[in-house]
Amino acid sequence: MNIYELYFGASIILIVLGLYAIASKRNLVRIVLGLEIITLGVNLSIITMGVRVLGGSCKVDALAQGMVAISMAIGAAVAALALSMAINIYRHYGTFDIRKLRRLRW
């Protein structure tokens, strides 16, 4: 088994775990954490695709590194925005439960 297959397997596991957290949880903070886990899985797969083995040493492509760096910055901004929205929702409605928030539609 190749090391790249292990990394791809780990990235797929992270993506599936993140999707499970989004689909099954009712807590708003856990949904945001599920989004971050998906982002980690995608970043791991991008880095794995950018690895080249040259003469026994591994080199990561600069494009893959740049894409992951930008993705990490965007992911941090999205997580900060989502958590700040979750805090404002909690202050206003007093709950993180998605089902209770759905009942507030008009």
C-alpha positions, -999 to +999 in steps of 0.1 A: +000+000+000+013+034-010+016+063+014-005+084-010-033+059-007-033+063+031-034+101+028-063+099+003-081+075+026-076+098+056-089+127+036-120+108+025-126+097+061-123+134+073-148+145+046-172+117+055-170+126+092-176+162+085-206+154+063-219+132+092-215+160+117-234+184+094-262+160+086-268+144+120-262+171+146-286+197+158-261+219+175-250+249+155-215+249+168-210+212+159-222+220+124-195+247+121-169+222+134-182+197+107-175+223+080-140+228+093-134+190+093-145+189+057-121+218+049-092+198+065-100+168+044-101+188+012-068+205+021-052+171+028-063+158-005-050+189-024-016+185-007-015+148-014-022+154-051+006+180-052+033+157-038+060+145-062+088+120-055+121+129-071+150+106-065+139+094-030+128+128-016+093+142-016+086+176-030+053+194-027+042+215-057+041+252-050+006+255-065-008+230-041+009+248-012-006+281-023-040+267-028-040+251+007-027+283+023-054+304+007-080+277+016-068+278+052-072+316+053-106+315+038-116+286+061-105+305+092-125+336+081-156+315+074-153+297+108-149+330+126-179+345+108-200+314+115-191+312+151-198+349+156-232+344+140-238+314+163-230+336+193-254+362+181-281+336+176-276+323+211-278+357+226-310+365+207-328+332+209-311+315+238-304+282+220-280+265+195-306+239+185-314+241+148-348+225+152-360+252+176-346+279+153-366+264+123-398+269+142-391+307+142-400+311+105-429+333+096 
